[in-house]
Amino acid sequence: MTRPPEATAYSDTWVVMPTFNEADNLRGISAAVLDRLPGATLLVVDDASPDGTGRVADELAAVDPRIRVHHRPGKHGLGKAYIDGFRICLAAGAARIVQMDADWSHDPHYLPQLMAALEGGPGTPRPDGADLVIGSRYVKGGGVRDWGVLRRLVSRGGSIFARTVLRLTPHDLTGAFKVWRREALAATPWDRLHSGGYVFSIEMTYLASRRGVRIAEVPIVFTDRQVGVSKMSRRIIVEALIVVLRLRWEELRGHHPGSRTVAAAGEGDPG
């Protein structure tokens, strides 16, 4: 029996969603993601959440084969959770990989737009297509809601700082709502990553840019989480500043970050 087109449109797509204490959000966000990307596979990467998020994920996976769960033994950083998820997706043969948060700050409503920008065509940010699409708060049409002045300054200032120091074109470097083409993600020089935390987003875009990856930005409106507690801290901000400066210093010393190209990477994975 032939599956309807809407059920196969995203059959090559995996969504990586790290979780830590997202039990109250997971059921709703999972349903919304799979509604917007019919046929996709959702991979929940849970860091032994004490609130039972992992148990909720297992319950969802037991009744929906589109949902997979990867349990990690503890909280070891957002970036490392994504890397573990990316490894699983690439090993499974995913052609397109989405990364997003589970707290509704990344609205699943935008997923089809991000996917369309990856393929390109009339009306998309890059008609020739992209290898990496960023859901951007800081391009025309994008924005944030429910943030105080300080949080806005930290986020926008962090992107401007990184963009200036690292000489990058994308406007939103601190956001983690992205879609990758397999070849672009597999070409990442994983051994060059300095951070497993939130600055991971900046570093991944920096490395992709230096490899010549085609990058597009799609405007999104980022809404602060309504349930749960933000995991942002002063330590995270300081780490981001240090890593950005370190990346630039290493490049100035001749340590070129683009050690692998998209074409050469082929079927590689973050081992």
Beta strands, then each sheet from edge to edge (+ up, - down):
strand 1: 13-19
strand 2: 41-46
strand 3: 67-71
strand 4: 96-99
strand 5: 132-136
strand 6: 143-145
strand 7: 178-181
strand 8: 215-219
strand 9: 221-223
sheet 1: 3+ 2+ 1+ 4+ 7- 5+ 8+
sheet 2: 6+ 9+
end
